[in-house]
Amino acid sequence: MGQTQEVSPQTMEKNYFSLWKIILPVVIGLSVVILMFWHESKKDNLSEVWHEIHFTWRTWLCILLGFVFMWGRDFGLTWRFRALTDKQLTWGKAYKVDFLCEFTSCVTPSAVGGSSLGMVFLNTQGIEFGRATTLMITTLFLDELFFVISCPLVVCLTPAKYIFASDGSAFSHGIMYTFWIVYGIIAAWTFLLFAGIIWKPEWISKLLKKIAGWKILKKWSEGISGLGINMVATSKELRKKPFRFWMEVFGGTAVSWTSRYLVVNALFLGFLPMDDKWQWVILARQFVIWVVLMVSPTPGGSGVSEWIFSNYYGDLVPSIGMALIMAVFWRIISYYVYLGIGAAIVPGWLKESYNKFHKKKKTESLVNK
């Protein structure tokens, strides 16, 4: 179906799932939070901040609501995986692929993401490797398309002084400029994907082949050429799909991302009940945060996420200390839970992959004999 290269379980364990790659993001995230708490303790009495927070039934209910919204994220992606595979994956297998992809996102830089091994995860659940590669290119296109469509709408519907916290500070200007630069890159990448898998796949494949021939890109030439070939294969499959298919898979994408964003709305409802008009601003800022985090160099945005959250939402809370406390709960719900779930299921998945991989190699060696 396209040019694909299967990755051995040993390589995956060494490059993606080693213990230090699980511990590193936790250390980075906690270190940044501790440093920020220490810095704020010089200006404010943090014990007073804790006294300002009342863990009432409303607070705990809204924290639970945050977990429900994250389940909505998983439901959206699982629904999308089932739709993409024409229901070949059961709900259980689709959920497993979703959690494995999310775990990969937790231990790799944001620019890499969970899609880097998505085709491997799909393959171990019974999807042919070439087709799995096709499906992951499609998921990548859908995610980028969601950002390209939704971000301008959100920005247009929200005054700049609210969505970018435009107070004239270097931080607010940095957020705004970073957002638009990254958005421009995403838009260009989305257009390339659209042209490569729907509009002009052969033309894009030839272009990528020429680019792969550049000496400066020699190290990545095979991967670049393979991307072009896989785009052509993806195009052949997607052009057969009815409009209903696109509505379903994009619907799953929208449900997933929107549910993820609403976690912060739930936390604000629990910790700092405010006028309904601010709920839209809180949601709008999530669109900006996740675009900015796409260039985070740390695994899963560790450290960077906590810092941006506490500063970006700082103007909506009484103190930076309280914003930090909310940032910790946000990361527990949307990040550390997935890091824990992934660490629990990866060993069993690797064992299963080892067995399938060696069985396949043994079969191939017998056939060759």
LUMTOR-163445 format. One record per residue (C-alpha): residue in one letter; x, y, z. Coordinates in steps of 0.02 Angstrom, whole numbers, plus 32768, in hexadecimal, padded with zeros to 4 digits. Layout:
AXYZ ...
This chain:
M800080008000 G8089807F801B Q813C807C804D T813F804F8104 Q81C1800C817A E818A7FA1820B V81DD7FCA82B1 S82157F3C8323 P81D77F3783D7 Q828B7F408414 T82A67FE383B6 M8204802D83F9 E822E800084AC K82DC804B849D N82AC80EB8440 Y81FF81128488 F81D280AF8524 S827080A7858D L825780CF8646 W82B681738642 K824281B685BA I81AF8199862F I820581E786C6 L824F827E8668 P81AB82DC8645 V817382C386F9 V8217830A873A I8211839F86C2 G815B83C786E9 L816E83BB87A6 S8211841C87A5 V81C384AE8747 V812D84B087BC I819C84AB8858 L820B85378815 M817485A287EB F812985838898 W81D085B288E6 H81DA8650887E E8129868388AB S814686608964 K81BF86F48964 K813187688930 D809587178979 N806D86AD8A10 L8040860889BD S7FED85C78A5A E7F6B86508A42 V7F4E86128991 W7F24856689D5 H7EAA85B58A50 E7E55860D89BD I7E308565896D H7D9A850D89B6 F7D8884578981 T7CCB84538988 W7C5883D48937 R7C52844A88A1 T7D1084468890 W7D1A83898893 L7C85837A881E C7CD983ED87A0 I7D7E838D87AF L7D1982F08788 L7CCB834F86F6 G7D7B837086B8 F7D9C82B586B4 V7CF7829D8656 F7D2F831A85D3 M7DD382BC85BE W7D6F821D85A6 G7D13827F851E R7DBD829B84CC D7DDE81E084CE F7D2F81BA848F G7D47823183FB L7DED81E483C7 T7DAE813283E1 W7D1481598378 R7D88819F82F2 F7DF8810582F1 R7D5F809682DB A7D1C8101824E L7DC5810781F6 T7DD5804981FC D7D21802F81C2 K7CF87FE5826E Q7D817F62825A L7DC07F948307 T7D517F6A839B W7D337FF2841C G7DAF7F9C8490 K7E3A7F93840E A7E19804683D6 Y7E268083848A K7ECA8025849D V7F11807B8402 D7ED581238445 F7F2A810C84EE L7FCC80D0849D C7FCD81688429 E7FAD81DD84BC F8038818B8521 T80B081A5848F S807D825D848D C80A682658547 V815982278532 T8188827F848E P81968337845F S80F08384842B A812883968376 V813E82D8836B G809982A683BD G804281FF83CE S802C81E88312 S80E581BD8301 L80C0810A8338 G800781048312 M801D8091827E V807C801582ED F7FF18017836F L7F6C7FFC82E9 N7FD37F6F829D T7FDA7F108342 Q7F1B7F1C834A G7F067EC482A2 I7F157F538222 E7F8C7F308192 F80287F9C81A8 G801B7FF98103 R7F6480238121 A7F8C805781D3 T800880D5818F T7F818117811B L7F08812A81AD M7F868188821A I7FA98204818E T7EED82208187 T7EE3823E8244 L7F7282BA8236 F7F15831881AD L7E73831A8211 D7EC8835F82AD E7F2083EA824C L7E80841181EC F7E2284288290 F7EA284AB82C8 V7EA385048221 I7DE585158221 S7DC1853382D9 C7E4D85AA830E P7E1D863C829B L7D66862982CE V7D92862E8387 V7E0886C38370 C7D848723830D L7D0087048393 T7D7187398423 P7DB887E8843F A7E7687E98432 K7E89883684E0 Y7E35879A8527 I7E75870B84BD F7F2B874384BD A7F2687978568 S7F648833850F D7FA6889985A2 G803E88D88544 S80B3885E859C A813B87FC8545 F80DF875B8573 S803B878D851F H809687C88482 G80FD87298480 I806086BD848C M800B871B83FF Y80A087188388 T80C8866183AD F801386318391 W8009868382E5 I80B3864282AC V8089858F82E0 Y7FDB85A08296 G802985D581F0 I8099853B81F1 I800484CB821B A7F9E8519818D A802B84FC8110 W80438449814D T7F8784298142 F7F858469808F L801583F58064 L7FB8836280B1 F7F1783938055 A7F74839D7FB0 G7FD382FD7FD5 I7F43828C8006 I7EAD82D87FAC W7ED3835A7F27 K7F7A833A7ECE P7FCE82A27F20 E803D82767E8B W807A832A7E7D I80A383337F37 S80F9828A7F2F K816A82C57EA2 L818F83677F01 L81BF83087F9E K822C82937F38 K828C83287EF4 I829D83737FA2 A82DD82CB7FE2 G836982D87F62 W83B283727FB5 K845B834C8004 I843083AA80A2 L839B833580BD K83F682948092 K83DD82518142 W8320825E8131 S8311823A8076 E82C5818D808D G824181CD8105 I821482618095 S820381F37FFA G819D8174805E L812781FF8096 G8101822A7FE0 I80E081757FB3 N8070815E804B M800F81FB801D V7FE681B27F72 A7FAD81107FC5 T7F4481738041 S7EF481D67FB5 K7EBC81397F5A E7E5E80FE7FF5 L7E1681A6802B R7DD081D67F82 K7D5A81427F8E K7D11817D8033 P7C6281CB8036 F7C3D82758082 R7BEF821E8119 F7C9881D18142 W7CEB827E8147 M7C6182C381B6 E7C7782338230 V7D358238823E F7D3A82F68249 G7CAE82F082CA G7D1782798334 T7DAB82F08322 A7D4483888358 V7CF9832B83EE S7DA682F38425 W7DFD839C8420 T7D6B84008465 S7D56838684F7 R7E0F8398851F Y7DFE84568523 L7D6484528594 V7DCA84058622 V7E0884B3864F N7D5784F9864C A7D26847386C9 L7DB684A1873D F7D8A855A8739 L7CD5852E8762 G7D1184CD87F9 F7D99853F883B L7D6385EC8802 P7CAC85F987D0 M7C9A86928760 D7C2586E286E3 D7BF486758650 K7C4586EF85D6 W7CF186BF8618 Q7CD3860785F2 W7CE4862E8539 V7D88868B8557 I7DCA85F785BB L7D9C8581852D A7DE285F584A6 R7E8985FE84FE Q7E97854184F9 F7E9C854A843B V7F2F85C18448 I7F89855984CD W7F8384B7846A V7FC1850B83CB V8053855A842A L807B84B3847F M8096846383D4 V814684AD83D4 S816E84758486 P8217841B8488 T81F183BB8527 P81988311852C G80DD832D8535 G80FA83E7854E S813683C68601 G81688464865C V813784D385CA S807E84A985E2 E807C84D4869B W80DB8576867E I806A85B085EF F7FCB8582864C S7FF685DD86EC N802C867B868F Y7FA986798606 Y7F168660867D G7F6886C88706 D7EFE876186DF L7E5E86FE8700 V7E8E86BF87AE P7EB8871B8850 S7F6F86E68851 I7FF2868787ED G7FFA860B887C M7F4585DB8864 A7F6185D187A8 L7FF0855787CA I7F8184EA8837 M7EFF84E587AB A7F8A84BE872D V7FBD84278796 F7F0B83E38796 W7EFF840586DA R7F9C83A186B9 I7F678312872C I7EC382FF86CC S7F04831A861C Y7FB582D68626 Y7FF0827486BE V7F5B81FF86BB Y7F8981CD8608 L803F81BB8638 G800A814286C1 I7F8F80E18654 G801180D385CA A809780968642 A801C8011867D I7FE87FCE85D2 V808A7FE2856E P80E57F4C85BD G80567ED7858E W80487F2384E1 L81057F1184C5 K80FD7E5A84FA E806F7E3E847F S80D27E9783F7 Y816E7E31841C N810D7D8F8404 K80BA7DC88362 F815D7E0E831D H81C37D70833D K81367D0182FE K81307D65825D K81ED7D5D8247 K81EC7CA28267 T81637C8B81E5 E81C27CF48166 S82637C908182 L82057BEB8167 V81B77C2F80C7 N82617C678087 K82AA7BBB80A8 
